[in-house]
Amino acid sequence: MEQEVTCPYCGEQTSVEIEYLEDGFMEQHECQKCHKIINITVDITIDFNPSKCECQLLNHQWQLTPTFPKCKTQWRCKFCGETKPLTNDDREKYGIPTEEEYFTSLYGDNTPF
C-alpha cells in the first residue's frame, strides 16, 4: 500500500510503499527529497461513526448484494446493513444458484465437498 508521509528531517512529503500492515510494524525508508533514512511505524486505528437508523421510521429497503460467487448473494438493507438469506423463490426469480448447484456446475458429480 502506497502512502504519503511527511519526512521528519526535511518536512517534505514522500511516498512510501508499505507491504506488511500490522499494528506496530516498523520498517525503514529513504526520503525521496533529502535521502535520509526514516522509520515508518504502522498505526492501525478503528473509528466508529454512529448514524441514525432510518429503518426505525421506514421499512428496510432490501437490495441484493453484489457478491461473487453469485451463490453467496443475500439481501442487505441499504439503510442499516442488516442481512438476510435469499428464499428459494428469490433464487428462482433472480436466477441465483444454491451453493450446491454452483459447485455441481463447476465440478459435476465430482464435487470435492
CORBEL-V949246 format. One record per residue. N is the residue number from 1. SS is DSSP state (H for helix, E for strand, - for the rest). PSI is psi in radians with two decimals (NA if undefined). Layout:
n & ss & psi
N & SS & PSI
N & SS & PSI
This chain:
n & ss & psi
1 & - & 2.20
2 & E & 2.41
3 & E & 2.50
4 & E & 2.27
5 & E & 2.80
6 & E & 2.18
7 & - & 2.26
8 & - & -0.20
9 & - & -0.97
10 & - & -0.19
11 & - & 0.09
12 & - & 2.70
13 & E & 2.40
14 & E & 2.54
15 & E & 2.35
16 & E & 2.55
17 & E & 2.01
18 & - & 2.12
19 & - & -0.46
20 & - & 1.84
21 & - & 1.60
22 & - & 2.34
23 & - & 2.24
24 & - & -0.16
25 & - & 2.39
26 & E & 2.42
27 & E & 2.86
28 & E & 2.54
29 & E & 2.71
30 & E & 2.28
31 & - & 2.32
32 & - & -0.32
33 & - & -1.01
34 & - & -0.15
35 & - & 0.33
36 & - & 2.70
37 & E & 2.28
38 & E & 2.56
39 & E & 2.33
40 & E & 2.08
41 & E & 2.28
42 & - & 2.16
43 & - & 2.00
44 & - & 2.19
45 & - & 2.70
46 & - & 2.21
47 & - & 2.46
48 & - & 2.16
49 & - & 1.67
50 & - & 2.56
51 & - & 2.85
52 & - & 2.51
53 & - & 1.75
54 & H & -0.34
55 & H & -0.24
56 & H & -0.48
57 & - & -0.59
58 & - & 2.87
59 & - & 2.77
60 & - & 2.53
61 & - & 1.74
62 & E & 2.36
63 & E & 2.58
64 & E & 2.41
65 & - & 2.46
66 & - & 1.56
67 & - & 2.53
68 & - & 2.31
69 & - & 2.75
70 & H & -0.49
71 & H & -0.29
72 & H & 0.03
73 & - & 2.51
74 & - & 3.05
75 & E & 2.44
76 & E & 2.33
77 & E & 2.25
78 & - & -0.30
79 & - & -0.82
80 & - & -0.20
81 & - & -0.03
82 & - & 2.53
83 & E & 2.75
84 & E & 2.64
85 & - & 2.80
86 & - & 2.60
87 & - & 2.94
88 & H & -0.65
89 & H & -0.70
90 & H & -0.79
91 & H & -0.74
92 & H & -0.78
93 & H & -0.73
94 & H & 0.07
95 & - & 0.71
96 & - & 2.06
97 & - & 2.78
98 & - & 2.94
99 & H & -0.73
100 & H & -0.79
101 & H & -0.71
102 & H & -0.88
103 & H & -0.57
104 & H & -0.65
105 & H & -0.49
106 & H & -0.77
107 & H & -0.06
108 & H & -2.48
109 & H & -0.01
110 & H & 0.54
111 & - & 2.19
112 & - & 0.10
113 & - & NA
